Amino acid sequence: MWDELLRGLAATWRGRLRRYDGSHRLEELDFAWSGDTATCEFAGARWEAGCRVAETAASTALELQITYRVVAGRAQQVAVGAALALGDWAPGDYLVMPAAVYAGNRFVSCKLRYPPLVRDPALRGPAAPTHITDVPRLKVEPGLSRIQLLTRDLSTPAVGVHNPRTRRGLWLLTDQATRLGDSGLEVAEDDARTRVEIGLAAPGMREDRRYTIASMDHPCADRAADWEPGDEVTLRLRVYVFDCPDIPALFDRFVTIRKDLSGPVTLAHMLPFSASWAIQEPKYNAENWSEGPGYYRVGVGSSPYDDWQVGWVGGGMVTHPLLLVGDAQSRARARRNLDYLLGVAQAPSGFFYGIGRWTADGMVWLGDGFSNPGAERWHLVRKSADALYFAYKQLLLVERQTGASAPAAWAAGARRAADAFVRLWERYGQFGQFVDIETGKLVVGNSTSGSTAAGGLAL
């Protein structure tokens, strides 16, 4: 089936027309090409669909240019596209849509509001199964298993597949948009999970609902196109089929082909870093500095959550550029910030408090549980991982700038944080997602949340 993609596209690709009421699909027509052109009647219009195969420099790639044109009549709310069916498919096959879907996102899913804190005790602890929020995904459970995304949802409009049985890989690239706007990419499995279709549509349509923050329970305002006689649009896609012994090889190929359709990115009217810095440095000193405790806030202090946050663009990280290229005031304040980070803001466990609010009575530590009952002492390990990495970057920077060792209190605080991660790993074999900030005990595991700790430990 894989080599068939390069031998007989007419037998592999199907044209597709869909009519909508808002974002709700009313009807669909799939058709095969017999030759280069197909004609059909759909939604009150007569359509002509041409499929041209263009040569590429790569022997393992073929490019299709599919043009739809209304030759008679009018059609309202119609999206045009094409679909590629893969028959040799199993749930364990690897599916990637860059920056949005990895391993098909086929994990246990929880419907949670933001912040997505796990409430089911069965999903807590070091041995809990990997779980995700209600993101677009191929399902673990029976039923409709489909992912619908717009091209702008991806870092590159592409779909990749690795088949471990045949040790073959596939990449499909397309353009981000047509004259109708951003296109859509869809991956849908049959009920038996033995067949999968990769679909391309213009304009992109997410049917009935769309993903926002932590869930897909949001109405969708996507609209298809209205067509007049003579209207036409061309979709372009390129398919690569290649030997692919493992998943890393799938990504290796992606790195070499990802700009084949888009070409190199040209940035025009870009704000120079120097001009950006001239805005950011005075802004941080005027609005983000908190003189009482002596640290940089993550925001301007308008809510409990934009005061002290250690990682995730928080106060443990923003001081690195201030130390690196800031003026005398910025460097002095950054050093005070390090005093706070590697002293006051560190819990007995060695991890850093994630969120704090400075009050007239001093600091109130809020934790990363967002006041949810039972999660008051939860700490998101990503934040301490970020802080560990940037703490050591800043210690090394200060040593280079001064020619002397960093203050002993800083080195001791950074070592306490590093030791906390070592203890976590030695006890559980992972860094997890949430720990008890006071004891360091793992609360929610099986996550890459703390992956930045590897960089901090290396430093």
N, C-alpha and C positions, 0 to 999 in steps of 0.2 A: 504493500500500500504506500510505503514511503517513496520508493523509487517511481511509483506511478505519478507522483506530483511533477516529475520532470519529464515523463514520457507522454502523458495524455491529459493535459489540463482540461480539455473539453469534457472528459469523462469524470473529472474530479471536482471541478468547480461548478457551482450552480448559481444562477442569478436569483435575486430575491427582491420582491416588492412588498411593502407593508403599508397598510392604511391605518390611521389613528384617529381617535377622538380625544384630543388633548394628548396625554401620554398613555392612553389605554389603546391597545392594539385591537382593531376590529376585524381585520382579515389579512391574509398573507398569500402570496403566490411565489412558489419556487419553480424554476424552469432550467432546463439544460440547453447549452448551445449546440446547435448542429451546424458546424462551420463557424464563421466569424461573427455572424449576426443572428439574433433571435427577435421575433416580434410577438407581442401578446396584447391582450385587452385586460385592463385593470383599472378599477376605481373611476370608470367613465372616460378613460383615455386609451388611445392606442400608443403602445410603446415600442421603440426600437432599441435593442440593447446590443452593442458591439463589444466584442472581447478580442483584444489584440495582444499577442505575445511579443514582447520586446526582448531583444538580445541583451545580455549583460556580459561583463568581462569575466565573471566567475562561472566556472563550468558547473558548479553546484547550486546555481541560482537562476531563477526565471522571474521576469517581471511581467505583470499583467496590467493592461490599461483597459478599464471597463467604462464605456460611455453609454449613458441612458439619455434618450431623447424622446420627447412627446411629439408624435407626428400628426395626431388628430385628437380633438377633444380637450377637456380640462380635467384635472385631478386635484383634489384638495387633501391636504395632510397625508402626504405619501413620502416615505423614506425609501431610497433605493440602495441596493448593496449586493453582496455576494457571500457565499458560504463555502467553506472547505470542510469536508467530512473526513475524519480519521477513524477507520474501523478497528485498527489494532490498538485498543485503548484499555487501560485498567486504572482503578483508583490510585494505585501507587505511582503512576507516571507523573513526572514533574512538570508543572505548569508555572510559568512566570510571566507577569506583565509588569515591566520595570517600575519600581517605586510604589506599586499598589498590591501586587499578588505574588506570593512565593509559596511553592508547594501547593498551589491552588487555593491557599488559605483554608485548606481542608483540616480544620481543627474544631474541637468543641467550642461552641459559640454561646455567649451569654448576652441577653438583652439587658444592658445596663445604661443608665444615664451617666453623663460625665460629672465627676471623675469616675471612671469605671473600676470601682473597688469590688473585689470578689466577695460576695455575700454567702455563697454556698459553701458550707464547711468541707464538702467533698472536693472542692477545688482549691483548698488551702494546704499548706504543708509542703515539704520538699518533694514528695512523690506524686503530687497532684498532676493530672494530665495537662499538657499545654492547652491553653484556652485563649480565645480572642473575643472581642466584642462583636457586635452585629455588623460586620463589614461585608462587602461583596465577596462571595466565596463559593467554592464547590462544597457541597454539603457532605457531612459525615453520615447523616441520617437519610432515610428514603425520602423521595419526593423530588420536586423540581430543583435541579442543581444547575445554576446558571449565574454567570457574572456579566453584567452590563456596565461598561465604563465609557466615558468620553475620552478622546485622545488627550485632552488637557489634564486628565487625572494621572497620566503616566509621565515619567521623565523622558521617555522616548515612545512614540506610538508603535508598539511592537508586542508580539506574543511569541514566547519560546516554549518548546516542548522537548523533553528528554524521554525516550523510550528505552528502559533498561533491558528489555528482552532482545531487541534488535540492535541495541547500542548505537542508535541513530538519534540525531537531533534535528530540530526544525526551528527556524526563525521566520516570522512574518513581519515585515516592515510596511508601513504605509505613511502617507502624508498626514499631517495634523488636521488639515482642513481642506474643504473645497469652497466654492462660492456660496454654498449653503451654510457654512459655518463649520465648527468642529465636527469631525466624524466620530463614529462610535465603534468600539470593539466589543465583541460578545463571544463568550465561550459557554457552550451548553452541552450537558451530558444527557444521554438517554436514560430511561429508568433503570436499565440493567447495568449501567456504568461500563458498557463495553464499546461505546461509540461516543465521539465528541465532535462537535462542530465549532469551527472558528469563523465568526461572522464579522463582516465589515459593513457599515451603513453610513449613508450621507442623507440628511444630517444625522448626528448621533442621537439615539433615543434611549433613555432609561425608562422602562415601562412602569408606570404607576407610582413608583417611589424612588427616592434618591438617598444616597448616603450623606449624612452630616454628623460630624464629630464622632459619636460612639454608636450610632444606630442608623438603620435604613427606614425607620418609621416616619418618613417625611414626605409629604406630597411632592410630586415632580411636575415642574412647569415646562419640561421639554416640549417642543412643537416640531412637527414635521413640516414639509414644504408644500406650497401650492404651486401647481404646474399649469402653464399655458402652452398652446401649440408653439413648437420650436424651442422650448426650454430644454436645456441639456446640462449634464454634469459628467465629469470624468473622475473616476476613482483610480488611483494607482497603488499597486501593492507589489512587493517583491518577496519571494519565498526562497529560502535557503534550506537545503537538505544535505546533511553531512555526517560522517562518522563521528560518533560522540560517545566515548566509553563511560563517561560519568557526568555528574551535574557540573563540576567545575569546568569541564570542557565546553558545556553549553554557554557558560558565562564568558569563557575565553573567546569564543567565536563572536559573541555579542559585542565585546569591546572593539573588535576589528571592523564590524559592519554597521554599527549603530548610527553612523552619519552618512551612510551610502545614499539615502534618499534626500535627507535634509541638507547635506553639505555642511561645511564648517559654519559655525554660528558667528554671525557678525553683529557686534554690539555697537550701536550708534548712539550718540549723545549720552554717553556713559559718564556719570559723575565720577571724577577722579578720586582716588582714595584720599588724597591730600585735602580735597574740598569736603569730602565726607567727614574726615577727621576734624576739620575746622568747625564742623557743626556738632559732632558727637562729644568731643572732649568738654567744651564749655557747658553743653547741655547736662552731662553727667555731674559736673561739679556744681551746677546751679540748682538742679532739680532732684538728683538721685542721692546726693551725699546726705547722710544722717550724722550730724556732728556729735550728738549725745553719746551713742554707743561707739561711733567711729567706724562706719562701714558704708558701702555703696548699696542702696536699695535696688531691688530688681525693677521697681517702678517708681512712682512719685509718692507712694504712701497713701493713696486714696482708698485702698481696701486692705484687709488683713493679709491678702495674698500677694501684694506687690511691695512689701517691705523687705524683710530678709528672706531670701531663698538662696541656698548654698550653691546648687548646680542648676542645670537647665537654664542657661544664660543668667545665672544668679551672681551674687556677690563674690563667690569663690573663683569666678572665671573672668569677669569683665576687667579685673585689675591687671591682667597680663598685658593687654595693649597699653594701659595707662602707665605701667612700669616701663614698657619697652620704648615708647615714643612720646610719653606725656611730658608736660612741663613740670617744674619743681613742685607746684602744689599737687598735681596729680600723683607724682611719685611718692610724695610724703603721705598723702591720703591712702594710696595703695598699700603702703607699708603698715599703716594703722589697720587697714582692712585685713591684712595678713595676721596681725596681732590678734584680731577678733576671731578670724576663721580658725586659726591653729591654737586657740585657747578657749575663749568663752563659748564659741559655737560648737564645741566638741562634747559629745555625750560620753558617759562612762564606758560605753561599748567601744569607743574609738571612732564610731561613725559620727558624721556631722548632722546636727539638727537641720531638718529640711526647710521648715517654715517658722518664722518668728515675727512677732509684732512688738515694736518698742512702745512702751507706755510710760506714763509718769511714774509708775512703780517699778520700772525696769522691763526686762525682756519677758515676754510670755511666749513659750514655745507651743506652736499649734500642731506640729506633726503633719504628716502627709495624708492623713485619713480624712481631711476636710470635715472634721467634727462628726463623722459617722460613728454611731455607737459601736464600741468594741474595737475601733480602729484608731483610737487616740494616740497610741504609741507606734503606729506603723510608720516606717521610714522607707521611702523609695530609694533603693540602692543606686539607681542611676545618678542621683544627686551627689551622693558621696563618691561615686566613681568619677564623675566629672571633677569634683573638687580635688580628689587625690591627684589626678593627672595634672590639673592646672596648678596645684600647689607645688608640685615638683618642678614644673616648667618655670614657675616664678622663683623658686629657690635657686635653681641653676642660673636664671637670668640675673638675679641679684649678685650672685657670686662672680659672674662675668663682669658686671658693671662696676663692682667695688673692689674686685681682686682679693676679697676676704671671704671667709666662710659665712654662710647665712646664720642669723641668730640661732642660738642653741634651742630656744623655745619653739621656733618654727620647725626646726629639724625634728624635734621630739614630737610635736603635734602631727607632722606628716607621717612619721614612723608609726604613731599610734593608729592612724587611719589605715596605713598599709597592713599593719599587723591584724587589724579587724577583718580586712578582706582575706588575709591568709587563714585566720581561724575559721572564717565562714567556709572557705573552700575545703579546708582539711576536715571539717565536720560533715559537710553536706555534698562535697564534690561539685558545687555550683555556687554562683553568686545570687541566684534567685531574683525576685522582684521587690518584695517587701521584707524587712526585718523589724524586730522590736528594737527601737532606738536605744533603749536602756541596756538590754541584755545581749543584743546581737543575734538573738535566736531567729531563724528563718521562719517567716510567717506564710509567704506565698512564693512558691518556687517555679522551676521550669520556665525561665524567661531569659532573654538576652539583655534585660534592662541594665545590668551592671557591667556590660562588656567593656566600657571605657576603663574599667579598673585594670585591665590587662596592660594598658599603656602606662598607667600610673605605677603599677608594680614593676614594670620594665625600667622606668626612670629611677 
